[in-house]
């Protein structure tokens, strides 16, 4: 794998991860579940 191709693949993976996180935050139930889990620690 050439360095240029490796860099492009790295950027593609990073963009896919960021898109997945963004899509997860669009679900209100996820945010409530995360808040409930955090609150249950105390």
C-alpha angles and dihedrals in degrees: 000000000000120000091245092053091045091052092049091049090050092052090047092052092047091050091049092051092048091049091050092051091048091051091049092054091054089070109086093201091061092056091049092048091050091049091049092050092049092047092049089062089070 
